[in-house]
């Protein structure tokens, strides 16, 4: 596996959820923030966030209301694990060890990739989202 092209830290530029009906959504807002890090040993981690996340009503997250916890969960995504690259298929697979969305822990998440200069585009296969299906398209810029 040649990870040279991936190795490093990347800043999130955009995140679109393209629904099967053609509608384009911005799950983390039009100016999302985030990082994805790949190292040469095959480890990776990713964090995505809305830039305008509301603060909880107090400093103790265990005392937050269910509504506050729901809003916090819906405006943030993170997971970590290892990765492998299939250059023939142009797929990077994230082997998820832990995730904010617990259903992803222990899964392998394939992302189709394309490089253009200092930018990396990662796209998902169609997945369940909001009662329908969507394809996620994330554009990252090398730091």
N, CA, C and O atoms as CSV, one atom per row, in Angstrom:
chain,resi,resn,atom,element,x,y,z
A,1,UNK,N,N,0.846,-1.184,0.000
A,1,UNK,CA,C,0.000,0.000,0.000
A,1,UNK,C,C,0.884,1.237,0.000
A,1,UNK,O,O,1.741,1.384,0.871
A,2,UNK,N,N,0.689,2.121,-0.957
A,2,UNK,CA,C,1.410,3.389,-0.988
A,2,UNK,C,C,0.501,4.467,-0.417
A,2,UNK,O,O,-0.511,4.828,-1.020
A,3,UNK,N,N,0.874,4.974,0.752
A,3,UNK,CA,C,0.056,5.987,1.415
A,3,UNK,C,C,0.618,7.388,1.260
A,3,UNK,O,O,0.086,8.336,1.839
A,4,UNK,N,N,1.688,7.533,0.487
A,4,UNK,CA,C,2.391,8.812,0.391
A,4,UNK,C,C,1.459,9.967,0.045
A,4,UNK,O,O,1.550,11.030,0.659
A,5,UNK,N,N,0.573,9.785,-0.918
A,5,UNK,CA,C,-0.322,10.871,-1.324
A,5,UNK,C,C,-1.273,11.293,-0.205
A,5,UNK,O,O,-1.667,12.457,-0.131
A,6,UNK,N,N,-1.640,10.357,0.661
A,6,UNK,CA,C,-2.592,10.644,1.730
A,6,UNK,C,C,-1.930,11.220,2.979
A,6,UNK,O,O,-2.537,12.021,3.691
A,7,UNK,N,N,-0.697,10.818,3.246
A,7,UNK,CA,C,-0.041,11.141,4.509
A,7,UNK,C,C,-0.029,12.636,4.785
A,7,UNK,O,O,0.390,13.437,3.949
A,8,UNK,N,N,-0.496,12.994,5.975
A,8,UNK,CA,C,-0.500,14.389,6.403
A,8,UNK,C,C,-1.830,14.779,7.008
A,8,UNK,O,O,-2.694,13.941,7.268
A,9,UNK,N,N,-1.970,16.076,7.223
A,9,UNK,CA,C,-3.183,16.647,7.805
A,9,UNK,C,C,-3.900,17.463,6.746
A,9,UNK,O,O,-3.285,18.241,6.017
A,10,UNK,N,N,-5.206,17.275,6.672
A,10,UNK,CA,C,-6.039,17.926,5.669
A,10,UNK,C,C,-7.152,18.706,6.363
A,10,UNK,O,O,-7.736,18.238,7.340
A,11,UNK,N,N,-7.438,19.903,5.846
A,11,UNK,CA,C,-8.490,20.775,6.371
A,11,UNK,C,C,-9.737,20.636,5.505
A,11,UNK,O,O,-9.646,20.626,4.277
A,12,UNK,N,N,-10.899,20.530,6.142
A,12,UNK,CA,C,-12.152,20.418,5.402
A,12,UNK,C,C,-12.485,21.726,4.693
A,12,UNK,O,O,-12.480,22.795,5.305
A,13,UNK,N,N,-12.774,21.630,3.404
A,13,UNK,CA,C,-13.157,22.783,2.591
A,13,UNK,C,C,-14.668,22.797,2.378
A,13,UNK,O,O,-15.303,23.847,2.478
A,14,UNK,N,N,-15.244,21.628,2.083
A,14,UNK,CA,C,-16.693,21.553,1.863
A,14,UNK,C,C,-17.190,20.140,2.127
A,14,UNK,O,O,-16.447,19.164,2.027
A,15,UNK,N,N,-18.478,20.064,2.470
A,15,UNK,CA,C,-19.142,18.781,2.703
A,15,UNK,C,C,-20.550,18.902,2.151
A,15,UNK,O,O,-21.366,19.673,2.657
A,16,UNK,N,N,-20.826,18.135,1.110
A,16,UNK,CA,C,-22.155,18.098,0.515
A,16,UNK,C,C,-22.733,16.703,0.639
A,16,UNK,O,O,-22.029,15.702,0.500
A,17,UNK,N,N,-24.035,16.657,0.903
A,17,UNK,CA,C,-24.787,15.405,0.875
A,17,UNK,C,C,-25.702,15.491,-0.341
A,17,UNK,O,O,-26.665,16.257,-0.350
A,18,UNK,N,N,-25.400,14.715,-1.346
A,18,UNK,CA,C,-26.162,14.751,-2.596
A,18,UNK,C,C,-27.200,13.638,-2.562
A,18,UNK,O,O,-26.874,12.454,-2.649
A,19,UNK,N,N,-28.453,14.047,-2.433
A,19,UNK,CA,C,-29.550,13.087,-2.321
A,19,UNK,C,C,-29.859,12.455,-3.672
A,19,UNK,O,O,-29.535,13.003,-4.726
A,20,UNK,N,N,-30.493,11.291,-3.612
A,20,UNK,CA,C,-30.819,10.568,-4.842
A,20,UNK,C,C,-31.807,11.340,-5.716
A,20,UNK,O,O,-31.880,11.093,-6.919
A,21,UNK,N,N,-32.573,12.276,-5.129
A,21,UNK,CA,C,-33.518,13.077,-5.920
A,21,UNK,C,C,-32.873,14.329,-6.516
A,21,UNK,O,O,-33.558,15.135,-7.146
A,22,UNK,N,N,-31.546,14.503,-6.323
A,22,UNK,CA,C,-30.823,15.629,-6.889
A,22,UNK,C,C,-30.601,16.789,-5.937
A,22,UNK,O,O,-29.787,17.670,-6.217
A,23,UNK,N,N,-31.306,16.806,-4.821
A,23,UNK,CA,C,-31.135,17.893,-3.849
A,23,UNK,C,C,-29.748,17.806,-3.210
A,23,UNK,O,O,-29.265,16.713,-2.912
A,24,UNK,N,N,-29.117,18.953,-3.004
A,24,UNK,CA,C,-27.810,19.015,-2.353
A,24,UNK,C,C,-27.989,19.652,-0.980
A,24,UNK,O,O,-28.477,20.776,-0.864
A,25,UNK,N,N,-27.590,18.926,0.052
A,25,UNK,CA,C,-27.684,19.403,1.430
A,25,UNK,C,C,-26.288,19.703,1.961
A,25,UNK,O,O,-25.290,19.213,1.432
A,26,UNK,N,N,-26.233,20.505,2.999
A,26,UNK,CA,C,-24.975,20.835,3.669
A,26,UNK,C,C,-25.126,20.468,5.144
A,26,UNK,O,O,-25.427,21.336,5.963
A,27,UNK,N,N,-24.922,19.186,5.497
A,27,UNK,CA,C,-25.193,18.706,6.857
A,27,UNK,C,C,-24.434,19.440,7.954
A,27,UNK,O,O,-24.905,19.502,9.090
A,28,UNK,N,N,-23.287,19.990,7.641
A,28,UNK,CA,C,-22.494,20.711,8.637
A,28,UNK,C,C,-22.448,22.209,8.320
A,28,UNK,O,O,-21.534,22.913,8.748
A,29,UNK,N,N,-23.438,22.683,7.570
A,29,UNK,CA,C,-23.479,24.085,7.182
A,29,UNK,C,C,-22.674,24.323,5.913
A,29,UNK,O,O,-22.003,23.421,5.412
A,30,UNK,N,N,-22.748,25.533,5.405
A,30,UNK,CA,C,-22.052,25.873,4.157
A,30,UNK,C,C,-20.566,26.128,4.355
A,30,UNK,O,O,-19.807,26.158,3.386
A,31,UNK,N,N,-20.144,26.310,5.600
A,31,UNK,CA,C,-18.727,26.522,5.901
A,31,UNK,C,C,-18.298,25.588,7.032
A,31,UNK,O,O,-17.946,26.052,8.116
A,32,UNK,N,N,-18.325,24.279,6.789
A,32,UNK,CA,C,-17.988,23.326,7.847
A,32,UNK,C,C,-16.508,23.420,8.222
A,32,UNK,O,O,-15.687,23.925,7.456
A,33,UNK,N,N,-16.193,22.927,9.405
A,33,UNK,CA,C,-14.799,22.858,9.827
A,33,UNK,C,C,-14.459,21.403,10.122
A,33,UNK,O,O,-15.328,20.614,10.494
A,34,UNK,N,N,-13.194,21.059,9.952
A,34,UNK,CA,C,-12.795,19.695,10.246
A,34,UNK,C,C,-11.378,19.413,9.813
A,34,UNK,O,O,-10.737,20.209,9.128
A,35,UNK,N,N,-10.912,18.264,10.230
A,35,UNK,CA,C,-9.588,17.774,9.871
A,35,UNK,C,C,-9.684,16.275,9.626
A,35,UNK,O,O,-10.490,15.567,10.230
A,36,UNK,N,N,-8.831,15.822,8.718
A,36,UNK,CA,C,-8.594,14.394,8.566
A,36,UNK,C,C,-7.083,14.225,8.555
A,36,UNK,O,O,-6.364,14.980,7.901
A,37,UNK,N,N,-6.619,13.234,9.282
A,37,UNK,CA,C,-5.186,12.983,9.418
A,37,UNK,C,C,-4.915,11.540,9.018
A,37,UNK,O,O,-5.563,10.612,9.502
A,38,UNK,N,N,-3.953,11.370,8.133
A,38,UNK,CA,C,-3.460,10.053,7.742
A,38,UNK,C,C,-1.980,10.009,8.083
A,38,UNK,O,O,-1.251,10.954,7.783
A,39,UNK,N,N,-1.519,8.916,8.712
A,39,UNK,CA,C,-0.072,8.809,8.930
A,39,UNK,C,C,0.504,7.692,8.067
A,39,UNK,O,O,-0.235,6.904,7.477
A,40,UNK,N,N,1.812,7.636,8.001
A,40,UNK,CA,C,2.502,6.682,7.125
A,40,UNK,C,C,2.377,5.244,7.608
A,40,UNK,O,O,2.654,4.314,6.851
A,41,UNK,N,N,1.965,5.047,8.851
A,41,UNK,CA,C,1.823,3.693,9.399
A,41,UNK,C,C,0.420,3.122,9.202
A,41,UNK,O,O,0.136,2.007,9.639
A,42,UNK,N,N,-0.460,3.887,8.543
A,42,UNK,CA,C,-1.796,3.379,8.255
A,42,UNK,C,C,-2.857,3.760,9.268
A,42,UNK,O,O,-3.936,3.167,9.274
A,43,UNK,N,N,-2.584,4.733,10.127
A,43,UNK,CA,C,-3.575,5.221,11.086
A,43,UNK,C,C,-4.272,6.450,10.522
A,43,UNK,O,O,-3.695,7.198,9.733
A,44,UNK,N,N,-5.530,6.651,10.938
A,44,UNK,CA,C,-6.270,7.818,10.480
A,44,UNK,C,C,-7.250,8.266,11.557
A,44,UNK,O,O,-7.629,7.494,12.438
A,45,UNK,N,N,-7.650,9.527,11.465
A,45,UNK,CA,C,-8.694,10.089,12.324
A,45,UNK,C,C,-9.346,11.240,11.577
A,45,UNK,O,O,-8.691,11.955,10.818
A,46,UNK,N,N,-10.642,11.410,11.799
A,46,UNK,CA,C,-11.381,12.486,11.140
A,46,UNK,C,C,-12.354,13.122,12.125
A,46,UNK,O,O,-12.965,12.444,12.952
A,47,UNK,N,N,-12.481,14.439,12.014
A,47,UNK,CA,C,-13.418,15.212,12.830
A,47,UNK,C,C,-14.098,16.225,11.918
A,47,UNK,O,O,-13.428,16.943,11.176
A,48,UNK,N,N,-15.432,16.288,11.970
A,48,UNK,CA,C,-16.224,17.246,11.200
A,48,UNK,C,C,-17.139,17.984,12.161
A,48,UNK,O,O,-17.643,17.397,13.119
A,49,UNK,N,N,-17.357,19.280,11.910
A,49,UNK,CA,C,-18.204,20.052,12.807
A,49,UNK,C,C,-18.863,21.207,12.069
A,49,UNK,O,O,-18.306,21.764,11.123
A,50,UNK,N,N,-20.059,21.551,12.524
A,50,UNK,CA,C,-20.653,22.819,12.119
A,50,UNK,C,C,-19.858,23.909,12.820
A,50,UNK,O,O,-19.427,23.708,13.955
A,51,UNK,N,N,-19.651,25.049,12.187
A,51,UNK,CA,C,-18.901,26.118,12.850
A,51,UNK,C,C,-19.725,26.867,13.893
A,51,UNK,O,O,-19.174,27.568,14.742
A,52,UNK,N,N,-21.044,26.717,13.825
A,52,UNK,CA,C,-21.949,27.500,14.669
A,52,UNK,C,C,-22.649,26.648,15.728
A,52,UNK,O,O,-23.812,26.896,16.046
A,53,UNK,N,N,-21.966,25.663,16.268
A,53,UNK,CA,C,-22.587,24.778,17.257
A,53,UNK,C,C,-22.986,25.571,18.500
A,53,UNK,O,O,-22.175,26.322,19.043
A,54,UNK,N,N,-24.231,25.411,18.956
A,54,UNK,CA,C,-24.642,26.119,20.170
A,54,UNK,C,C,-23.978,25.505,21.406
A,54,UNK,O,O,-23.757,24.296,21.481
A,55,UNK,N,N,-23.672,26.368,22.361
A,55,UNK,CA,C,-23.114,25.892,23.622
A,55,UNK,C,C,-24.204,25.213,24.440
A,55,UNK,O,O,-25.384,25.534,24.298
A,56,UNK,N,N,-23.810,24.280,25.292
A,56,UNK,CA,C,-24.753,23.671,26.221
A,56,UNK,C,C,-25.088,24.695,27.304
A,56,UNK,O,O,-24.375,25.682,27.477
A,57,UNK,N,N,-26.170,24.453,28.024
A,57,UNK,CA,C,-26.630,25.419,29.023
A,57,UNK,C,C,-25.723,25.501,30.244
A,57,UNK,O,O,-25.844,26.435,31.036
A,58,UNK,N,N,-24.827,24.552,30.409
A,58,UNK,CA,C,-23.921,24.578,31.554
A,58,UNK,C,C,-22.637,23.840,31.256
A,58,UNK,O,O,-22.491,23.256,30.182
A,59,UNK,N,N,-21.696,23.859,32.198
A,59,UNK,CA,C,-20.380,23.258,31.967
A,59,UNK,C,C,-20.335,21.737,32.123
A,59,UNK,O,O,-19.321,21.121,31.797
A,60,UNK,N,N,-21.410,21.121,32.615
A,60,UNK,CA,C,-21.440,19.678,32.862
A,60,UNK,C,C,-22.291,19.010,31.789
A,60,UNK,O,O,-23.519,19.085,31.829
A,61,UNK,N,N,-21.636,18.352,30.823
A,61,UNK,CA,C,-22.394,17.766,29.708
A,61,UNK,C,C,-23.340,16.661,30.158
A,61,UNK,O,O,-24.309,16.365,29.458
A,62,UNK,N,N,-23.085,16.043,31.307
A,62,UNK,CA,C,-23.989,14.990,31.784
A,62,UNK,C,C,-25.327,15.561,32.236
A,62,UNK,O,O,-26.296,14.816,32.387
A,63,UNK,N,N,-25.393,16.859,32.451
A,63,UNK,CA,C,-26.637,17.507,32.880
A,63,UNK,C,C,-27.353,18.219,31.731
A,63,UNK,O,O,-28.367,18.882,31.948
A,64,UNK,N,N,-26.840,18.088,30.540
A,64,UNK,CA,C,-27.478,18.715,29.380
A,64,UNK,C,C,-28.812,18.037,29.093
A,64,UNK,O,O,-28.989,16.850,29.365
A,65,UNK,N,N,-29.745,18.805,28.539
A,65,UNK,CA,C,-31.050,18.251,28.172
A,65,UNK,C,C,-30.891,17.317,26.972
A,65,UNK,O,O,-29.882,17.353,26.267
A,66,UNK,N,N,-31.905,16.485,26.758
A,66,UNK,CA,C,-31.883,15.593,25.593
A,66,UNK,C,C,-31.837,16.396,24.295
A,66,UNK,O,O,-31.195,15.980,23.330
A,67,UNK,N,N,-32.507,17.533,24.269
A,67,UNK,CA,C,-32.492,18.383,23.076
A,67,UNK,C,C,-31.083,18.908,22.811
A,67,UNK,O,O,-30.621,18.923,21.671
A,68,UNK,N,N,-30.403,19.340,23.883
A,68,UNK,CA,C,-29.037,19.834,23.728
A,68,UNK,C,C,-28.108,18.719,23.249
A,68,UNK,O,O,-27.268,18.930,22.374
A,69,UNK,N,N,-28.269,17.538,23.828
A,69,UNK,CA,C,-27.425,16.406,23.424
A,69,UNK,C,C,-27.690,16.024,21.971
A,69,UNK,O,O,-26.759,15.699,21.234
A,70,UNK,N,N,-28.948,16.063,21.561
A,70,UNK,CA,C,-29.286,15.759,20.172
A,70,UNK,C,C,-28.670,16.756,19.208
A,70,UNK,O,O,-28.136,16.377,18.166
A,71,UNK,N,N,-28.746,18.036,19.560
A,71,UNK,CA,C,-28.161,19.077,18.704
A,71,UNK,C,C,-26.646,18.923,18.628
A,71,UNK,O,O,-26.048,19.122,17.570
A,72,UNK,N,N,-26.029,18.568,19.752
A,72,UNK,CA,C,-24.575,18.373,19.767
A,72,UNK,C,C,-24.185,17.186,18.886
A,72,UNK,O,O,-23.202,17.257,18.148
A,73,UNK,N,N,-24.947,16.101,18.963
A,73,UNK,CA,C,-24.663,14.911,18.161
A,73,UNK,C,C,-24.849,15.192,16.672
A,73,UNK,O,O,-24.050,14.743,15.851
A,74,UNK,N,N,-25.897,15.930,16.324
A,74,UNK,CA,C,-26.201,16.195,14.918
A,74,UNK,C,C,-25.240,17.180,14.262
A,74,UNK,O,O,-25.211,17.284,13.036
A,75,UNK,N,N,-24.457,17.901,15.053
A,75,UNK,CA,C,-23.592,18.937,14.489
A,75,UNK,C,C,-22.112,18.572,14.551
A,75,UNK,O,O,-21.250,19.433,14.378
A,76,UNK,N,N,-21.819,17.296,14.798
A,76,UNK,CA,C,-20.431,16.876,14.973
A,76,UNK,C,C,-20.302,15.424,14.537
A,76,UNK,O,O,-21.214,14.624,14.751
A,77,UNK,N,N,-19.185,15.085,13.935
A,77,UNK,CA,C,-18.902,13.694,13.552
A,77,UNK,C,C,-17.424,13.441,13.754
A,77,UNK,O,O,-16.591,14.301,13.469
A,78,UNK,N,N,-17.103,12.260,14.246
A,78,UNK,CA,C,-15.701,11.902,14.458
A,78,UNK,C,C,-15.557,10.387,14.455
A,78,UNK,O,O,-16.424,9.662,14.944
A,79,UNK,N,N,-14.451,9.929,13.897
A,79,UNK,CA,C,-14.086,8.523,14.029
A,79,UNK,C,C,-12.597,8.367,13.801
A,79,UNK,O,O,-11.932,9.265,13.284
A,80,UNK,N,N,-12.080,7.201,14.199
A,80,UNK,CA,C,-10.648,6.923,14.046
A,80,UNK,C,C,-10.460,5.441,13.790
A,80,UNK,O,O,-11.345,4.625,14.048
A,81,UNK,N,N,-9.279,5.113,13.275
A,81,UNK,CA,C,-8.941,3.718,13.024
A,81,UNK,C,C,-7.711,3.629,12.147
A,81,UNK,O,O,-6.761,4.397,12.296
A,82,UNK,N,N,-7.745,2.683,11.236
A,82,UNK,CA,C,-6.653,2.498,10.286
A,82,UNK,C,C,-7.224,2.666,8.874
A,82,UNK,O,O,-8.436,2.764,8.681
A,83,UNK,N,N,-6.316,2.696,7.898
A,83,UNK,CA,C,-6.790,2.834,6.520
A,83,UNK,C,C,-5.919,2.026,5.575
A,83,UNK,O,O,-4.746,1.765,5.840
A,84,UNK,N,N,-6.532,1.639,4.466
A,84,UNK,CA,C,-5.829,0.969,3.380
A,84,UNK,C,C,-6.234,1.653,2.076
A,84,UNK,O,O,-7.315,2.230,1.965
A,85,UNK,N,N,-5.338,1.571,1.096
A,85,UNK,CA,C,-5.575,2.216,-0.196
A,85,UNK,C,C,-5.592,1.157,-1.290
A,85,UNK,O,O,-4.689,0.324,-1.371
A,86,UNK,N,N,-6.615,1.190,-2.124
A,86,UNK,CA,C,-6.693,0.356,-3.320
A,86,UNK,C,C,-6.574,1.304,-4.514
A,86,UNK,O,O,-7.566,1.876,-4.967
A,87,UNK,N,N,-5.348,1.462,-5.017
A,87,UNK,CA,C,-5.092,2.423,-6.092
A,87,UNK,C,C,-5.803,2.033,-7.386
A,87,UNK,O,O,-6.171,2.908,-8.171
A,88,UNK,N,N,-6.000,0.752,-7.618
A,88,UNK,CA,C,-6.675,0.302,-8.832
A,88,UNK,C,C,-8.121,0.791,-8.859
A,88,UNK,O,O,-8.602,1.269,-9.886
A,89,UNK,N,N,-8.808,0.668,-7.729
A,89,UNK,CA,C,-10.208,1.110,-7.630
A,89,UNK,C,C,-10.326,2.580,-7.241
A,89,UNK,O,O,-11.418,3.147,-7.287
A,90,UNK,N,N,-9.206,3.202,-6.857
A,90,UNK,CA,C,-9.187,4.578,-6.351
A,90,UNK,C,C,-10.092,4.706,-5.129
A,90,UNK,O,O,-10.937,5.596,-5.036
A,91,UNK,N,N,-9.879,3.777,-4.195
A,91,UNK,CA,C,-10.662,3.719,-2.961
A,91,UNK,C,C,-9.723,3.706,-1.770
A,91,UNK,O,O,-8.760,2.940,-1.736
A,92,UNK,N,N,-10.007,4.559,-0.790
A,92,UNK,CA,C,-9.342,4.485,0.505
A,92,UNK,C,C,-10.398,3.946,1.473
A,92,UNK,O,O,-11.517,4.456,1.532
A,93,UNK,N,N,-10.033,2.920,2.221
A,93,UNK,CA,C,-10.965,2.313,3.163
A,93,UNK,C,C,-10.557,2.671,4.576
A,93,UNK,O,O,-9.427,2.419,4.994
A,94,UNK,N,N,-11.488,3.263,5.308
A,94,UNK,CA,C,-11.281,3.596,6.714
A,94,UNK,C,C,-11.822,2.431,7.541
A,94,UNK,O,O,-13.023,2.160,7.531
A,95,UNK,N,N,-10.937,1.751,8.251
A,95,UNK,CA,C,-11.316,0.629,9.113
A,95,UNK,C,C,-11.562,1.223,10.496
A,95,UNK,O,O,-10.625,1.460,11.259
A,96,UNK,N,N,-12.829,1.458,10.805
A,96,UNK,CA,C,-13.216,2.255,11.970
A,96,UNK,C,C,-13.107,1.436,13.253
A,96,UNK,O,O,-13.702,0.366,13.380
A,97,UNK,N,N,-12.338,1.960,14.193
A,97,UNK,CA,C,-12.200,1.337,15.513
A,97,UNK,C,C,-13.141,1.973,16.530
A,97,UNK,O,O,-13.705,1.278,17.375
A,98,UNK,N,N,-13.310,3.281,16.453
A,98,UNK,CA,C,-14.205,3.996,17.360
A,98,UNK,C,C,-14.824,5.170,16.636
A,98,UNK,O,O,-14.202,5.767,15.757
A,99,UNK,N,N,-16.081,5.509,17.015
A,99,UNK,CA,C,-16.792,6.573,16.305
A,99,UNK,C,C,-17.846,7.211,17.199
A,99,UNK,O,O,-18.406,6.561,18.082
A,100,UNK,N,N,-18.105,8.480,16.960
A,100,UNK,CA,C,-19.210,9.152,17.636
A,100,UNK,C,C,-20.516,8.431,17.300
A,100,UNK,O,O,-21.343,8.202,18.182
A,101,UNK,N,N,-20.704,8.075,16.035
A,101,UNK,CA,C,-21.857,7.275,15.612
A,101,UNK,C,C,-21.486,5.821,15.885
A,101,UNK,O,O,-20.737,5.230,15.106
A,102,UNK,N,N,-21.988,5.228,16.969
A,102,UNK,CA,C,-21.500,3.917,17.400
A,102,UNK,C,C,-21.698,2.798,16.381
A,102,UNK,O,O,-20.977,1.801,16.422
A,103,UNK,N,N,-22.649,2.939,15.479
A,103,UNK,CA,C,-22.892,1.895,14.480
A,103,UNK,C,C,-21.731,1.728,13.509
A,103,UNK,O,O,-21.625,0.699,12.842
A,104,UNK,N,N,-20.855,2.737,13.421
A,104,UNK,CA,C,-19.718,2.637,12.511
A,104,UNK,C,C,-18.534,1.906,13.125
A,104,UNK,O,O,-17.672,1.430,12.386
A,105,UNK,N,N,-18.459,1.799,14.446
A,105,UNK,CA,C,-17.329,1.104,15.081
A,105,UNK,C,C,-17.290,-0.341,14.594
A,105,UNK,O,O,-18.306,-1.037,14.603
A,106,UNK,N,N,-16.119,-0.779,14.172
A,106,UNK,CA,C,-15.961,-2.140,13.676
A,106,UNK,C,C,-16.318,-2.311,12.211
A,106,UNK,O,O,-16.300,-3.433,11.702
A,107,UNK,N,N,-16.641,-1.227,11.521
A,107,UNK,CA,C,-16.983,-1.317,10.100
A,107,UNK,C,C,-15.835,-0.798,9.245
A,107,UNK,O,O,-14.894,-0.180,9.744
A,108,UNK,N,N,-15.933,-1.058,7.966
A,108,UNK,CA,C,-14.991,-0.512,6.986
A,108,UNK,C,C,-15.768,0.437,6.087
A,108,UNK,O,O,-16.741,0.042,5.445
A,109,UNK,N,N,-15.333,1.689,6.048
A,109,UNK,CA,C,-16.009,2.728,5.280
A,109,UNK,C,C,-15.178,3.059,4.044
A,109,UNK,O,O,-14.095,3.635,4.147
A,110,UNK,N,N,-15.695,2.689,2.882
A,110,UNK,CA,C,-14.983,2.970,1.632
A,110,UNK,C,C,-15.256,4.396,1.171
A,110,UNK,O,O,-16.384,4.884,1.240
A,111,UNK,N,N,-14.201,5.049,0.701
A,111,UNK,CA,C,-14.304,6.393,0.144
A,111,UNK,C,C,-13.580,6.415,-1.200
A,111,UNK,O,O,-12.405,6.056,-1.282
A,112,UNK,N,N,-14.272,6.830,-2.236
A,112,UNK,CA,C,-13.648,7.010,-3.542
A,112,UNK,C,C,-12.836,8.295,-3.468
A,112,UNK,O,O,-13.308,9.296,-2.928
A,113,UNK,N,N,-11.626,8.278,-4.002
A,113,UNK,CA,C,-10.774,9.457,-3.852
A,113,UNK,C,C,-10.308,10.001,-5.192
A,113,UNK,O,O,-10.205,9.286,-6.188
A,114,UNK,N,N,-10.029,11.313,-5.170
A,114,UNK,CA,C,-9.443,12.002,-6.323
A,114,UNK,C,C,-8.565,13.123,-5.786
A,114,UNK,O,O,-8.969,13.867,-4.893
A,115,UNK,N,N,-7.367,13.237,-6.335
A,115,UNK,CA,C,-6.442,14.309,-5.973
A,115,UNK,C,C,-6.415,15.346,-7.090
A,115,UNK,O,O,-6.443,15.001,-8.271
A,116,UNK,N,N,-6.360,16.624,-6.704
A,116,UNK,CA,C,-6.200,17.729,-7.659
A,116,UNK,C,C,-5.370,18.797,-6.955
A,116,UNK,O,O,-5.890,19.561,-6.142
A,117,UNK,N,N,-4.083,18.847,-7.270
A,117,UNK,CA,C,-3.192,19.783,-6.590
A,117,UNK,C,C,-3.108,19.447,-5.112
A,117,UNK,O,O,-2.803,18.311,-4.747
A,118,UNK,N,N,-3.380,20.433,-4.257
A,118,UNK,CA,C,-3.360,20.230,-2.809
A,118,UNK,C,C,-4.723,19.845,-2.258
A,118,UNK,O,O,-4.962,19.959,-1.055
A,119,UNK,N,N,-5.615,19.392,-3.124
A,119,UNK,CA,C,-6.967,19.024,-2.691
A,119,UNK,C,C,-7.203,17.527,-2.854
A,119,UNK,O,O,-6.714,16.890,-3.787
A,120,UNK,N,N,-7.964,17.001,-1.916
A,120,UNK,CA,C,-8.373,15.600,-1.910
A,120,UNK,C,C,-9.889,15.567,-1.799
A,120,UNK,O,O,-10.457,16.131,-0.864
A,121,UNK,N,N,-10.545,14.911,-2.745
A,121,UNK,CA,C,-11.992,14.733,-2.675
A,121,UNK,C,C,-12.277,13.291,-2.295
A,121,UNK,O,O,-11.784,12.359,-2.929
A,122,UNK,N,N,-13.079,13.119,-1.253
A,122,UNK,CA,C,-13.526,11.804,-0.814
A,122,UNK,C,C,-15.034,11.730,-1.005
A,122,UNK,O,O,-15.765,12.620,-0.569
A,123,UNK,N,N,-15.500,10.663,-1.660
A,123,UNK,CA,C,-16.926,10.481,-1.919
A,123,UNK,C,C,-17.358,9.124,-1.397
A,123,UNK,O,O,-16.623,8.142,-1.495
A,124,UNK,N,N,-18.553,9.084,-0.844
A,124,UNK,CA,C,-19.096,7.832,-0.341
A,124,UNK,C,C,-19.904,7.139,-1.428
A,124,UNK,O,O,-20.291,7.759,-2.419
A,125,UNK,N,N,-20.152,5.869,-1.236
A,125,UNK,CA,C,-21.185,5.190,-2.007
A,125,UNK,C,C,-22.519,5.688,-1.442
A,125,UNK,O,O,-22.539,6.228,-0.336
A,126,UNK,N,N,-23.625,5.524,-2.160
A,126,UNK,CA,C,-24.910,5.936,-1.595
A,126,UNK,C,C,-25.153,5.261,-0.243
A,126,UNK,O,O,-24.912,4.066,-0.076
A,127,UNK,N,N,-25.640,6.065,0.726
A,127,UNK,CA,C,-25.901,5.538,2.069
A,127,UNK,C,C,-27.206,6.112,2.604
A,127,UNK,O,O,-27.694,7.135,2.124
A,128,UNK,N,N,-27.764,5.435,3.607
A,128,UNK,CA,C,-28.999,5.899,4.239
A,128,UNK,C,C,-28.761,7.239,4.913
A,128,UNK,O,O,-27.767,7.435,5.612
A,129,UNK,N,N,-29.705,8.168,4.686
A,129,UNK,CA,C,-29.576,9.488,5.298
A,129,UNK,C,C,-30.914,10.210,5.221
A,129,UNK,O,O,-31.472,10.373,4.136
A,130,UNK,N,N,-31.423,10.635,6.350
A,130,UNK,CA,C,-32.644,11.445,6.386
A,130,UNK,C,C,-33.856,10.767,5.778
A,130,UNK,O,O,-34.705,11.441,5.194
A,131,UNK,N,N,-33.959,9.462,5.897
A,131,UNK,CA,C,-35.095,8.740,5.353
A,131,UNK,C,C,-34.961,8.380,3.884
A,131,UNK,O,O,-35.868,7.777,3.310
A,132,UNK,N,N,-33.842,8.743,3.270
A,132,UNK,CA,C,-33.592,8.400,1.872
A,132,UNK,C,C,-32.164,7.938,1.724
A,132,UNK,O,O,-31.597,7.341,2.640
A,133,UNK,N,N,-31.581,8.212,0.574
A,133,UNK,CA,C,-30.169,7.894,0.373
A,133,UNK,C,C,-29.443,9.145,-0.100
A,133,UNK,O,O,-30.026,10.035,-0.720
A,134,UNK,N,N,-28.167,9.184,0.209
A,134,UNK,CA,C,-27.334,10.298,-0.229
A,134,UNK,C,C,-25.929,9.802,-0.475
A,134,UNK,O,O,-25.518,8.749,0.011
A,135,UNK,N,N,-25.198,10.601,-1.251
A,135,UNK,CA,C,-23.774,10.395,-1.468
A,135,UNK,C,C,-23.062,11.584,-0.843
A,135,UNK,O,O,-23.346,12.734,-1.179
A,136,UNK,N,N,-22.142,11.306,0.061
A,136,UNK,CA,C,-21.366,12.370,0.686
A,136,UNK,C,C,-20.164,12.711,-0.170
A,136,UNK,O,O,-19.469,11.821,-0.659
A,137,UNK,N,N,-19.918,14.003,-0.352
A,137,UNK,CA,C,-18.753,14.476,-1.105
A,137,UNK,C,C,-18.033,15.493,-0.224
A,137,UNK,O,O,-18.561,16.566,0.068
A,138,UNK,N,N,-16.825,15.137,0.191
A,138,UNK,CA,C,-16.035,15.996,1.071
A,138,UNK,C,C,-14.756,16.404,0.359
A,138,UNK,O,O,-14.039,15.564,-0.187
A,139,UNK,N,N,-14.479,17.693,0.370
A,139,UNK,CA,C,-13.259,18.221,-0.243
A,139,UNK,C,C,-12.344,18.697,0.875
A,139,UNK,O,O,-12.752,19.452,1.757
A,140,UNK,N,N,-11.095,18.237,0.816
A,140,UNK,CA,C,-10.081,18.538,1.829
A,140,UNK,C,C,-8.905,19.238,1.167
A,140,UNK,O,O,-8.603,19.001,-0.003
A,141,UNK,N,N,-8.242,20.107,1.932
A,141,UNK,CA,C,-7.048,20.805,1.454
A,141,UNK,C,C,-5.879,20.483,2.378
A,141,UNK,O,O,-5.989,20.572,3.601
A,142,UNK,N,N,-4.755,20.106,1.764
A,142,UNK,CA,C,-3.576,19.731,2.555
A,142,UNK,C,C,-3.046,20.939,3.328
A,142,UNK,O,O,-2.916,22.033,2.778
A,143,UNK,N,N,-2.747,20.729,4.590
A,143,UNK,CA,C,-2.147,21.787,5.417
A,143,UNK,C,C,-0.641,21.685,5.396
A,143,UNK,O,O,0.041,22.488,6.032
